[in-house]
Amino acid sequence: KIAIISMHSMVSPFGSYSPPMPTRQTNGSIQYMPLKLDGSPVTSQRSLALQPPKIATNRSRPKDAIQFMSQLFIVEEGDDREAEISVIRIGRLEGTVSVAYRTQDGSAAAGHKYDHQEGRLIFGPGEHEKTFTVPILDDDAFDTTVDFEVFLENPQPHDACVLDRAKNYCRVLVVDNDYFPSNALAAEVKKKDELALHDIGFSLLFAFMRFVFDNVPSIRWKTIVMIIAAQLGNAYYLGMIYLKVYLVDVCLNVAHPETMDRLLIRGSRVHTAALLGFIWIAPNVILLAVDYFNMHVLEMGYNIRLHLRIHLFRKYLDYTEESRAEVPIQDLKTSIMQDIPDIVQDGYIVIFDVFELIGKVSMTTAFMLSENPKSALPIMCYAILMTLYLCCRYKKRLHLLQRNGDGESDTQGWLIHADNAYQLIADYSRKGFCVRKFEEVLSNQRKIVMEWKHFAFWNDQLIPWVTILAIGFYMGIGGKLVCDGLLSLGSFLAVINVYKDLGDRFSKIYCNIEKLIEVIEPLAGLTTMLNLETDLQDRKAALNSREAYAREWVRSQGNKEMVYDLIPIALKGLDIPHSPTVRGFSVKAPQGTVINIVGPHESGKASLLMSLMSNTLASEGQLQCSPHLKVLHVSKNPQFVSEFGLHGNLVFGLSEHSLHDPNEPRVRAILRRLRLNRSWIMDEFSKERMSPKDDMRRKSSYDDADEETPDSDEDGNGEDESNSFKWYERMSHSEQKRFHLARAFIFNPEVLVLHRPVDEVDRTMGQQLLSLLREFVDNRGLEFDPALVNERRPRTVFYTSNVDAHYGAADFVWRIGESRNVIVEKGPHIQRQSSDPMQQP
């Protein structure tokens, strides 16, 4: 029988407290005693006065747990025709149980990336694993890694099996095998050279347009409708040219009485002129309605920007370390905030203006050919000169744009570096030095900008001068034709006006083509970023290896009860380059234990700890553990996402399916246990808990004075606290570390990996933290119902420290630096269990 102690009757300065060392009293009751850092009981007068504890026992047989083998499965499009999803049963394996499953869209849509599946799995007596498959659909369109979810539900019978709410779903990542923007450019894209992409700039641009047209939702039909709508304006433009000619040559030509027969309203030039005025105005009402429809319904920029930004951000989060090193944060920021909007506007939206302008030029050409074929020759000159000029200056344009972009990146990089190293700059009084360096960067940028301005100035002179020359020549030639009676005055004036309009139209076409060319440079950069390598293939290999490791272990144990809880966490052949001790280190750690990694500075403790977090198959060693275990690393330095607020950071690790009900009493209890129950923390937690929609989007700030702040000035002469602060800036460093740990306890992983959690806190707080880690393992989670401990999976803790006094709560100690090998020895806790019959299982 296992006696579980109720935690809530124990009072301490830290809130509810459950130290891990039980002792038997003369009256037969059990009492927990707090531990010192060296593992010995606290005997001072300040020891906790404990009431006789309440014993919670679980007399009923625990139910079998059904969950996924892993909460993450990875498949590769093309290589894997289906995703094989494994579901495991943990328990006594007696009788027959079943569970339903179904898929649900995430960023991957059923029918596009996978086929929807649902059904029921039946586990017979002694069966511990079942699998089902989800077909994966292959296509030739680029996509970043997308995912869909699979849910388990409705376990039967209810009195024999149960689903863990945190384990009843998994994600399936579908790794795309296509290239952005088209597989046809794969050879050039693989070179990872932006200059090589410049050489195929127009092919790259057209491939991008086709990618947007085919793959961004709703863009295809909107594009077609927009192009058609643009021609309505062109039709109106052509009609108005003929209307002007008719107005001059017929309606207002009072010198020739024979024109009376050609009036729209016979016998009245006045009424005909009024009718022409109506014809001029009426179509504009229709065009206004079309423009409003284009703006309100056919707007495409947002959808395309969203599509590209999500793809780039998702890709960046999956980068390998090498890929992340190739994309500085300022380049990522520039791409998302500046380049993508420019690419969308000048690389796709602009084509509608180009189509509209080309339509107008085509209709104008048709009019001029009908009036005087020779007058259309300048149009050919426009097109030929513009094409030659742009081609001749193409490479120089892209070269200057690239230099300008690099200069802007250097400028932003300096600002980011100055912000990151501000304290260092201030401590060494190097602000003036940094300003001078920044001035040099800006001066270099100025040279590039002026070179670009000179280039742009001469580009802008081409079309205006062609227009001036065309109108001048036509005045001389057309005037003679009018005098000879070969051309009407109305047609002559209309052609002059058309030449002027043509100059404006070609100027806009030229400007838009320049934009299309200029967008090639940022598009090449975006293409490179979207095709850099990710770590997903390595993560997939690691997951497959761990599945094989778990299955082999289970097979070797037969149909033993709770067999998945017995799979050890193993390191095999680990080498740490800078450590003389950790060479070929292999060890197996049982689940449900606390392991302290001890060693001096620079002995390799952090590297050994990080090997436990590896998601890939590293060449210097291999981690083997069952993939059903969630492993969480808690870094030495606390980290926060300021945009998420206090509550959002506290429940950051919980999935979207758990956020609506994160068990608020448990969260509050954990905060109290870690002495994070100051009034402003609890008030802000309650306020954000009541408005969860705002919690994950806003940046918390606090304007009220904190009456509990130790540094507050009772005389009112202290620092003005009306200024706005980030919520975590109001915490001490110790409180931030405890908040960091509270988030981990709330997340509740099976394996908790911590780097030096008690090295920088006082002895009392260190004692409390070690006791909580011990309880986390013994109770299989913190602040859960002790009566249901057997229905939860074992918890394991790895933590590092520099001194031996910190391994009092450990079951095992891995000692680094005292010999040529790592020494694995039993810790004080397991030694006490061995000597105390009451602690024997």
C-alpha positions in Angstrom: 0.0 0.0 0.0 1.2 3.5 -0.8 0.3 6.2 1.7 -0.1 9.6 0.0 0.0 12.7 2.2 -2.5 15.6 1.8 -0.5 18.7 1.2 -3.0 21.3 2.3 -2.8 20.9 6.1 0.9 22.0 6.1 1.7 25.6 6.6 4.9 27.4 5.8 6.2 30.8 4.9 6.0 29.6 1.3 2.4 28.6 1.3 1.3 24.9 1.2 4.4 22.8 1.7 5.2 19.1 1.2 8.8 18.2 2.1 9.8 14.7 0.9 11.1 12.9 4.0 8.5 10.9 6.0 9.2 9.7 9.6 7.0 7.4 11.7 5.8 8.9 15.0 5.1 6.9 18.2 1.4 7.1 17.6 1.8 5.4 14.2 1.1 8.5 12.1 3.3 9.7 9.3 4.8 13.1 9.3 6.9 14.8 6.5 10.1 16.5 7.6 11.7 19.3 5.6 15.2 18.8 4.2 18.3 20.8 4.2 20.2 21.2 1.0 22.4 18.3 2.0 19.5 16.0 2.5 19.4 16.0 6.3 16.3 17.0 8.2 15.8 20.5 9.4 16.1 20.6 13.3 16.0 24.3 14.0 13.3 26.1 15.9 12.0 27.4 12.6 11.1 23.9 11.4 7.6 23.6 10.2 5.0 22.7 12.7 3.0 20.0 11.0 -0.5 18.8 11.8 -1.3 15.1 11.6 -1.6 14.5 7.9 -4.6 13.2 6.1 -4.0 9.9 4.4 -5.4 9.7 0.9 -5.5 6.2 -0.6 -6.7 4.9 -3.9 -8.4 1.6 -3.1 -9.9 1.2 -6.5 -8.0 -0.4 -9.3 -6.4 2.3 -11.5 -7.8 2.6 -15.0 -5.7 1.9 -18.1 -4.5 5.1 -19.7 -4.9 5.4 -23.5 -2.8 8.0 -25.3 -0.7 8.6 -28.4 2.7 7.1 -28.7 3.9 10.7 -29.3 2.2 14.0 -29.4 4.1 14.8 -32.6 4.4 12.8 -35.8 6.4 14.0 -38.8 5.9 12.9 -42.4 7.4 14.1 -45.7 5.3 14.8 -48.7 6.2 12.5 -51.5 8.4 10.1 -49.5 5.6 9.1 -47.1 2.3 8.2 -48.7 0.6 8.0 -45.3 1.2 9.0 -41.7 1.2 6.0 -39.3 -0.3 7.1 -36.0 0.4 4.9 -32.9 -1.8 4.8 -29.9 -0.7 3.0 -26.7 -2.4 1.5 -23.7 -0.7 1.8 -20.3 -1.9 -0.2 -17.4 -2.8 -3.8 -16.5 -3.9 -4.6 -20.1 -6.8 -6.7 -18.8 -10.0 -7.0 -20.8 -11.0 -5.2 -24.0 -11.1 -1.5 -24.3 -11.6 0.9 -27.3 -11.2 4.5 -28.2 -12.4 6.6 -31.1 -10.1 8.8 -33.2 -10.7 11.6 -35.8 -8.5 14.0 -37.7 -9.1 17.8 -37.7 -7.7 20.5 -39.9 -4.9 22.7 -38.7 -2.8 24.7 -41.2 -3.2 21.6 -43.4 -6.7 21.1 -45.0 -8.3 17.8 -45.5 -8.6 17.0 -49.2 -5.6 19.2 -50.0 -2.7 17.8 -47.8 -4.3 14.7 -46.3 -7.5 12.6 -46.3 -9.8 12.9 -43.3 -10.0 9.8 -41.2 -12.0 8.7 -38.3 -12.7 5.3 -36.6 -12.3 3.3 -33.5 -9.4 1.3 -32.2 -10.0 -1.9 -30.2 -7.4 -3.1 -27.7 -7.7 -6.8 -26.8 -6.4 -8.3 -23.5 -2.6 -7.9 -23.4 -2.5 -5.5 -26.4 -0.6 -2.3 -25.7 -0.3 -0.6 -29.1 -2.6 0.0 -32.1 -1.9 2.0 -35.2 -3.9 3.6 -38.0 -2.9 5.5 -41.1 -3.8 8.8 -42.6 -3.2 9.2 -46.3 -0.9 12.1 -47.2 -1.6 13.9 -50.5 1.3 15.0 -52.7 1.2 18.1 -55.0 3.7 20.3 -56.8 2.9 23.5 -55.1 5.3 25.0 -52.5 4.1 25.1 -48.9 6.0 25.4 -45.6 5.5 22.7 -43.1 1.8 22.5 -42.3 0.0 20.4 -39.7 -3.3 18.7 -38.8 -4.4 17.3 -35.5 -5.7 13.9 -34.4 -8.0 13.5 -31.4 -8.8 10.5 -29.2 -12.3 10.5 -27.6 -15.0 8.4 -26.1 -13.0 5.6 -24.4 -15.0 2.5 -23.7 -15.7 1.1 -21.1 -15.5 4.1 -18.9 -14.7 2.1 -15.8 -11.7 0.4 -17.4 -9.9 3.1 -19.3 -9.4 6.8 -19.3 -8.0 9.6 -21.5 -5.6 12.2 -20.3 -6.9 15.6 -21.4 -3.3 16.7 -22.1 -2.6 13.6 -24.1 -5.7 13.0 -26.1 -4.5 14.8 -29.2 -1.4 14.9 -31.4 -0.1 17.0 -34.2 1.0 15.6 -37.6 3.6 17.8 -39.4 3.6 17.4 -43.2 7.0 18.5 -44.5 6.7 19.9 -48.0 9.2 18.8 -50.7 8.6 21.6 -53.2 10.6 24.8 -53.9 9.4 28.3 -53.7 8.1 29.7 -56.0 8.3 26.8 -58.4 10.0 23.5 -58.8 11.0 24.5 -62.3 13.6 26.9 -60.7 14.9 24.2 -58.3 18.4 24.1 -59.8 19.0 27.9 -59.3 17.3 27.9 -55.9 19.6 25.2 -54.6 22.6 27.4 -55.2 21.5 29.7 -52.3 22.9 32.6 -54.4 20.8 35.7 -54.8 22.9 36.9 -57.8 22.1 33.6 -59.6 18.4 34.4 -59.0 18.9 37.9 -60.5 20.0 36.3 -63.7 16.7 34.6 -64.0 14.8 37.5 -62.5 11.8 37.6 -64.9 11.4 33.8 -64.7 11.4 34.1 -60.9 8.9 37.0 -61.1 6.5 35.1 -63.4 6.8 32.0 -61.2 5.9 34.1 -58.2 2.9 35.5 -59.9 1.7 32.0 -60.8 2.3 30.8 -57.3 0.1 33.5 -55.9 -2.5 33.0 -58.6 -2.7 29.2 -58.0 -2.1 28.8 -54.2 -3.2 31.8 -52.2 -6.9 31.3 -51.2 -9.5 33.4 -53.3 -6.8 35.0 -55.4 -7.5 33.1 -58.6 -11.2 34.3 -59.1 -10.5 37.8 -57.8 -7.6 38.2 -60.3 -9.8 37.2 -63.3 -12.7 39.4 -62.2 -10.3 42.4 -61.6 -8.7 42.1 -65.1 -12.2 42.0 -66.7 -13.4 44.9 -64.7 -10.3 47.0 -65.7 -11.3 46.7 -69.3 -14.7 48.5 -68.7 -12.7 51.6 -68.1 -10.7 51.1 -71.3 -13.9 50.7 -73.2 -15.2 53.9 -71.8 -11.9 55.6 -72.7 -12.1 54.5 -76.3 -15.7 55.6 -76.5 -14.9 59.0 -75.2 -12.2 59.5 -78.0 -14.8 58.9 -80.7 -17.3 61.1 -78.8 -14.8 64.0 -78.9 -14.2 63.5 -82.6 -18.0 63.4 -83.2 -18.5 66.5 -81.1 -16.0 68.6 -83.1 -16.6 67.2 -86.6 -20.4 66.8 -86.5 -22.2 68.3 -83.5 -20.3 71.6 -83.4 -19.4 71.8 -87.1 -21.9 74.5 -88.0 -19.8 75.4 -91.1 -21.0 72.3 -92.9 -24.9 72.0 -93.0 -24.6 68.4 -94.3 -23.6 67.3 -90.8 -27.2 67.9 -89.7 -28.1 64.5 -91.1 -25.6 62.8 -88.8 -26.9 64.4 -85.5 -28.1 61.9 -82.9 -31.2 64.1 -82.4 -32.1 65.2 -85.9 -32.4 69.0 -86.4 -31.0 70.0 -83.0 -27.3 70.5 -82.3 -28.1 71.7 -78.8 -30.1 68.6 -77.9 -27.4 66.4 -79.4 -24.7 68.2 -77.4 -26.8 67.7 -74.2 -27.2 64.0 -75.1 -23.4 63.7 -75.5 -23.0 65.3 -72.1 -25.3 62.7 -70.6 -23.4 59.9 -72.4 -20.1 61.3 -71.0 -21.5 61.3 -67.4 -23.7 58.2 -67.1 -21.0 55.5 -67.5 -19.0 57.0 -64.7 -21.7 55.9 -62.2 -21.2 52.3 -63.4 -17.4 52.7 -63.2 -17.8 54.2 -59.6 -19.7 51.1 -58.6 -17.1 48.8 -60.2 -14.3 50.7 -58.4 -16.1 50.3 -55.0 -16.6 46.6 -55.7 -12.9 46.2 -56.5 -12.0 48.0 -53.3 -14.5 46.2 -51.0 -14.7 42.7 -52.4 -11.7 42.2 -54.7 -9.0 43.5 -52.3 -6.1 41.0 -52.5 -3.1 42.6 -50.8 -4.0 41.4 -47.3 -4.5 37.8 -48.2 -1.2 37.6 -50.1 0.8 39.4 -47.4 -0.7 37.1 -44.7 0.1 34.0 -46.8 3.7 35.0 -47.3 4.4 36.3 -43.8 2.9 33.1 -42.2 5.0 30.9 -44.5 8.2 32.8 -43.7 7.7 32.9 -40.0 6.8 29.2 -39.8 9.9 28.4 -41.9 12.1 30.5 -39.7 11.0 28.7 -36.6 12.0 25.3 -38.2 15.4 26.5 -39.4 18.6 24.6 -38.5 21.2 26.5 -36.6 23.1 27.1 -39.8 20.1 28.5 -41.6 19.2 30.8 -38.7 22.8 32.1 -38.8 22.3 33.1 -42.5 19.2 35.2 -41.6 20.0 37.9 -39.1 17.0 39.1 -37.2 17.0 42.5 -38.9 16.8 40.8 -42.3 13.8 38.7 -41.1 12.2 41.9 -39.8 12.8 43.7 -43.0 11.5 40.9 -45.1 8.3 40.6 -43.1 7.5 44.3 -42.5 8.9 45.9 -45.7 9.9 43.4 -48.5 6.8 41.3 -48.5 4.4 44.3 -48.7 6.6 45.7 -51.6 6.7 42.3 -53.3 2.9 41.9 -53.1 2.2 45.5 -54.3 4.9 45.8 -56.9 5.2 42.1 -57.9 1.5 41.2 -58.2 -1.1 43.9 -57.5 0.7 46.2 -60.0 -0.1 43.8 -62.9 -3.7 45.1 -62.8 -2.5 48.6 -63.5 -0.3 47.2 -66.3 -3.2 45.3 -67.9 -5.4 48.4 -67.7 -2.7 50.6 -69.2 -1.9 48.1 -72.0 -5.6 47.9 -72.7 -5.8 51.7 -73.1 -2.8 51.8 -75.3 -4.2 49.0 -77.5 -7.5 50.9 -77.9 -5.7 54.1 -78.6 -3.6 52.3 -81.3 -6.7 51.0 -82.9 -8.1 54.5 -83.1 -5.0 56.0 -84.6 -4.7 53.2 -87.2 -8.3 53.9 -88.2 -7.6 57.6 -88.6 -4.1 57.7 -89.9 -1.9 54.5 -90.0 1.3 56.5 -90.0 0.4 58.3 -86.8 0.8 54.9 -84.9 4.5 54.8 -85.6 5.5 56.6 -82.4 3.8 53.8 -80.4 6.3 51.4 -81.8 9.1 53.8 -80.9 7.8 53.9 -77.3 7.8 50.1 -76.9 11.1 49.5 -78.6 13.0 52.3 -76.8 11.5 51.4 -73.4 12.4 47.7 -73.8 16.0 48.4 -74.9 16.6 50.9 -72.1 15.3 48.7 -69.4 17.3 45.7 -70.6 20.5 47.7 -70.8 20.2 48.9 -67.2 18.7 45.8 -65.7 21.8 44.4 -63.9 22.9 47.8 -62.6 19.5 48.5 -61.2 19.5 45.2 -59.2 23.1 45.7 -58.1 22.3 49.1 -56.6 19.1 47.8 -55.0 21.1 45.0 -53.3 23.7 47.4 -52.0 21.0 49.7 -50.8 19.3 46.8 -49.0 22.5 45.7 -47.4 23.1 49.2 -46.2 19.7 49.4 -44.6 20.3 46.0 -43.0 23.6 47.2 -41.5 21.9 50.3 -40.1 19.1 48.2 -38.5 21.7 45.7 -37.3 23.6 48.4 -35.4 20.5 49.6 -33.7 19.7 46.0 -32.6 23.3 45.4 -31.4 23.2 48.7 -29.5 20.0 47.7 -27.8 21.2 44.2 -26.9 24.5 45.5 -25.5 23.2 48.7 -24.0 24.3 47.9 -20.4 27.8 46.9 -21.7 28.1 50.2 -23.6 27.0 52.2 -20.6 29.2 50.3 -18.1 32.3 50.9 -20.2 31.3 54.5 -21.1 31.5 53.8 -24.9 28.4 55.6 -26.0 30.4 58.2 -27.9 32.4 55.5 -29.6 29.3 53.7 -30.7 27.7 56.9 -32.0 30.8 57.5 -34.2 30.6 54.0 -35.6 26.9 54.4 -36.3 27.7 57.7 -38.1 30.2 55.8 -40.3 27.5 53.3 -41.2 25.1 56.1 -42.1 27.7 57.9 -44.2 28.3 54.7 -46.2 24.6 54.4 -46.7 24.4 58.0 -47.9 26.8 57.2 -50.8 24.7 54.3 -51.9 21.5 56.4 -51.8 23.0 59.2 -53.9 24.3 56.8 -56.5 20.7 55.3 -56.7 19.2 58.8 -57.0 21.4 59.6 -60.0 20.5 56.4 -61.6 16.8 57.0 -61.1 16.9 60.6 -62.4 18.2 59.6 -65.8 15.7 56.7 -66.0 12.8 59.1 -65.5 13.8 61.2 -68.5 13.2 58.6 -71.2 9.4 58.6 -71.7 8.8 62.4 -71.3 11.4 63.1 -74.0 9.9 60.5 -76.4 6.5 62.2 -75.9 7.8 65.7 -76.6 9.5 64.5 -79.8 6.5 62.6 -81.0 4.1 65.5 -80.5 6.5 68.0 -82.1 6.9 65.8 -85.2 3.2 65.1 -85.5 2.3 68.8 -85.3 4.4 69.4 -88.4 3.2 66.4 -90.3 -0.5 66.5 -89.2 -0.8 70.2 -89.8 0.1 69.8 -93.4 -2.5 67.0 -93.8 -5.2 69.3 -92.3 -4.3 72.1 -94.6 -4.4 69.7 -97.6 -7.9 68.5 -96.5 -6.7 65.0 -95.9 -7.4 65.1 -92.2 -10.2 66.7 -90.2 -9.5 69.2 -87.5 -11.3 67.0 -84.9 -9.1 64.1 -85.8 -5.9 66.2 -85.7 -6.7 67.6 -82.3 -7.8 64.2 -81.0 -4.5 62.7 -82.1 -2.5 65.4 -80.4 -4.5 64.7 -77.2 -3.9 61.0 -77.7 -0.2 61.5 -78.0 -0.2 63.4 -74.7 -2.3 60.6 -73.1 0.0 58.0 -74.7 3.0 59.7 -73.0 1.2 59.6 -69.7 0.2 55.9 -70.2 3.7 54.8 -71.3 5.2 56.7 -68.5 3.0 54.8 -66.0 3.7 51.5 -67.8 7.4 52.3 -67.7 7.2 53.1 -64.0 5.3 49.9 -63.3 7.8 47.8 -65.2 10.5 49.4 -63.2 8.7 48.4 -60.0 8.4 44.8 -61.4 12.2 44.8 -62.0 13.0 46.3 -58.7 10.9 43.8 -56.8 13.2 41.0 -58.2 15.9 41.9 -55.6 13.8 41.4 -52.5 12.0 38.5 -54.1 15.3 36.8 -54.6 16.0 37.3 -50.9 12.6 36.0 -49.9 13.1 33.0 -52.2 16.4 32.2 -50.5 14.9 32.4 -47.0 11.9 30.2 -47.9 14.2 27.5 -49.3 16.8 27.3 -46.5 17.2 24.0 -44.7 15.1 23.0 -41.7 15.7 20.5 -38.9 12.5 18.6 -39.6 14.1 15.7 -41.3 16.5 15.2 -38.4 13.6 15.5 -35.9 11.7 12.9 -37.9 14.7 10.5 -37.8 15.0 11.1 -34.0 11.3 10.4 -33.4 11.4 7.2 -35.5 14.5 6.1 -33.6 12.8 6.7 -30.3 9.7 4.8 -31.4 11.8 1.9 -32.4 13.7 2.1 -29.0 10.4 2.1 -27.1 8.9 -0.8 -29.1 12.1 -2.9 -28.7 12.0 -2.3 -24.9 8.4 -3.2 -24.7 8.9 -6.3 -26.8 11.8 -7.4 -24.5 9.5 -7.1 -21.4 6.6 -9.1 -22.7 3.2 -8.1 -21.5 4.4 -6.6 -18.2 2.0 -4.2 -16.5 2.8 -0.5 -16.8 5.6 -1.4 -19.2 5.8 2.1 -20.8 6.5 3.5 -17.3 9.6 1.3 -17.1 11.3 2.4 -20.3 14.6 4.1 -19.2 15.9 7.4 -20.5 19.2 6.4 -22.0 22.3 8.3 -23.3 24.5 6.3 -25.6 28.1 7.2 -26.6 27.8 10.9 -25.6 30.9 13.1 -26.3 31.2 16.7 -25.1 34.1 18.3 -27.1 35.2 20.8 -24.4 34.9 18.3 -21.5 37.9 16.0 -20.8 35.6 13.7 -18.8 32.5 13.2 -20.9 33.8 10.8 -23.5 31.6 8.0 -24.8 29.3 8.4 -21.8 26.4 5.9 -21.7 23.9 5.6 -19.0 20.2 4.6 -18.3 18.1 6.7 -16.0 14.9 5.1 -14.7 11.7 7.1 -14.9 10.3 8.5 -11.7 13.6 9.6 -10.3 15.5 12.8 -9.5 19.0 13.0 -11.0 21.5 15.6 -10.0 24.4 16.3 -12.4 27.2 17.7 -10.3 30.5 19.1 -11.4 32.7 22.2 -11.4 32.4 25.1 -13.8 33.2 24.3 -17.4 33.0 20.5 -16.8 30.3 20.0 -19.4 27.2 20.0 -17.1 25.1 22.3 -19.3 26.1 20.4 -22.5 25.2 17.1 -20.9 21.9 18.6 -19.8 21.2 19.9 -23.3 21.9 16.4 -24.7 18.8 15.3 -22.9 16.8 17.9 -24.9 18.1 16.9 -28.3 15.5 16.6 -31.0 17.9 15.2 -33.5 20.3 12.3 -34.0 23.6 14.0 -33.1 26.9 12.6 -34.2 28.5 13.2 -30.8 25.9 11.0 -28.9 22.4 9.7 -29.0 19.4 10.2 -26.6 17.0 7.4 -26.4 13.7 7.7 -24.6 10.1 6.8 -25.3 8.5 9.4 -27.5 5.4 9.5 -25.3 7.4 11.5 -22.7 7.2 15.2 -22.9 10.6 16.7 -22.1 10.9 20.3 -21.0 14.1 22.3 -20.6 14.0 25.2 -18.0 16.9 27.5 -18.7 19.0 29.1 -16.0 17.9 32.6 -17.0 14.1 33.2 -16.9 12.5 34.2 -20.2 9.2 35.9 -20.9 7.1 36.9 -23.9 6.1 40.4 -22.9 3.2 40.5 -25.4 1.4 37.7 -23.6 0.9 39.2 -20.2 1.3 37.5 -16.8 -1.4 34.9 -17.3 -0.4 34.1 -20.9 3.2 33.5 -19.8 2.1 31.4 -16.9 0.1 29.0 -19.1 2.3 29.4 -22.1 3.1 25.7 -22.4 -0.5 24.6 -22.4 -2.1 23.8 -25.8 -4.9 25.8 -27.3 -7.3 22.9 -26.2 -6.3 23.4 -22.6 -6.2 27.2 -22.4 -10.0 27.6 -21.9 -9.7 25.6 -18.6 -6.1 25.6 -17.2 -7.3 24.4 -13.7 -7.2 27.8 -12.0 -7.1 26.5 -8.4 -4.1 24.4 -9.3 -2.3 27.3 -10.9 -3.0 29.5 -7.8 -1.8 26.8 -5.5 1.5 26.5 -7.4 2.0 30.2 -7.2 1.4 30.1 -3.4 3.9 27.2 -3.1 6.5 29.2 -4.9 5.7 32.3 -2.8 4.5 34.2 -5.8 1.1 35.1 -4.2 1.8 38.8 -3.8 -1.4 40.8 -4.2 -0.6 42.5 -7.5 0.4 39.1 -9.1 -2.8 37.4 -8.0 -4.9 40.4 -9.0 -3.3 40.6 -12.4 -3.7 36.8 -12.8 -7.4 37.1 -12.0 -7.9 40.1 -14.3 -6.3 38.4 -17.3 -8.0 35.1 -16.5 -11.3 36.9 -16.9 -10.4 38.2 -20.3 -8.3 35.4 -21.9 -8.9 36.9 -25.4 -6.9 40.0 -24.5 -4.4 38.1 -22.5 -2.5 36.5 -25.4 -2.4 39.6 -27.4 -1.6 42.6 -25.2 1.5 43.8 -23.4 0.8 44.1 -19.7 1.8 47.3 -17.9 1.2 48.4 -14.4 0.5 51.9 -13.3 -0.5 51.4 -9.7 2.1 51.6 -6.9 2.8 48.3 -5.2 2.4 48.6 -1.5 4.4 45.4 -1.0 7.5 46.6 -3.0 10.4 46.6 -0.5 11.9 49.6 -2.1 8.8 51.8 -1.7 9.3 55.1 0.1 6.9 55.5 3.0 7.4 59.3 3.0 6.2 59.5 -0.6 9.6 60.8 -1.8 10.5 57.6 -3.7 10.5 57.1 -7.4 7.4 58.0 -9.3 5.6 54.7 -10.0 3.1 56.2 -12.3 5.3 55.1 -15.2 4.4 52.1 -17.2 6.3 48.8 -16.5 6.3 45.4 -18.0 4.8 43.1 -15.5 7.9 41.0 -15.0 10.1 44.1 -14.3 8.3 44.4 -11.0 9.6 41.0 -9.9 13.0 40.4 -8.3 15.4 38.1 -10.0 14.5 35.4 -7.6 10.8 35.8 -8.2 11.4 35.7 -12.0 13.2 32.4 -11.6 10.4 31.0 -9.5 7.8 32.2 -12.0 10.0 30.5 -14.7 9.7 27.2 -12.6 6.0 27.7 -11.9 5.3 27.8 -15.7 7.1 24.4 -15.9 5.1 22.9 -13.1 1.9 24.1 -14.7 3.0 22.6 -18.1 3.6 19.3 -16.2 6.0 17.4 -18.4 7.0 13.8 -17.8 10.7 14.9 -17.9 11.9 18.2 -16.4 15.4 19.3 -17.2 16.7 22.3 -15.2 20.1 24.1 -15.4 21.3 25.2 -11.9 17.8 25.9 -10.5 19.1 26.5 -6.9 22.6 27.8 -7.4 21.6 31.5 -7.1 19.0 31.4 -4.4 19.4 31.4 -0.6 19.5 28.2 1.3 15.9 28.4 2.5 14.5 29.0 -0.9 16.8 26.4 -2.4 15.5 23.9 0.2 11.9 24.7 -0.8 12.6 24.3 -4.6 14.3 21.0 -4.1 11.4 19.8 -2.0 8.9 20.8 -4.7 11.0 19.0 -7.3 11.0 15.9 -5.1 7.2 16.2 -4.7 6.8 16.7 -8.4 8.4 13.3 -8.9 6.8 11.5 -6.0 3.3 12.7 -6.6 3.7 12.5 -10.5 3.0 16.2 -10.9 2.5 19.2 -8.6 -0.8 20.0 -7.0 -2.7 17.1 -8.4 -5.1 14.8 -6.5 -2.9 12.4 -4.6 -5.6 9.7 -4.8 -5.2 9.5 -8.6 -1.4 9.2 -8.5 -1.4 5.7 -10.0 -3.4 7.0 -13.0 -0.6 9.5 -13.9 2.6 8.7 -15.6 6.0 8.9 -13.7 7.8 12.2 -13.6 11.6 12.5 -13.9 13.8 15.5 -13.0 17.4 16.2 -14.2 19.1 19.2 -12.7 22.6 20.5 -12.5 24.5 22.1 -9.6 28.1 23.0 -8.6 28.2 21.8 -5.0 27.4 18.5 -3.4 25.0 20.1 -0.9 22.4 20.4 -3.7 21.9 16.7 -4.3 19.9 16.0 -1.1 16.7 15.3 -2.9 18.4 13.2 -5.7 17.9 9.5 -6.3 21.0 9.4 -8.5 24.1 11.7 -8.9 26.1 11.9 -12.1 29.4 13.3 -11.0 31.6 15.0 -13.6 35.2 16.0 -13.4 36.6 13.8 -10.7 38.0 11.1 -12.9 38.3 10.2 -16.6 34.7 9.1 -16.7 31.4 10.3 -15.3 30.6 8.6 -12.0 27.0 7.5 -11.5 26.1 6.9 -7.8 23.0 6.6 -5.7 21.8 9.8 -4.1 20.8 10.4 -0.5 17.1 9.9 -1.2 17.4 6.4 -2.6 19.8 5.5 0.1 17.3 6.5 2.8 14.6 4.4 1.0 17.0 1.4 1.0 17.5 1.7 4.8 13.9 2.6 5.7 11.4 -0.4 5.4 8.5 2.1 5.3 9.9 3.4 2.0 10.1 0.1 0.3 7.5 -0.4 -2.5 
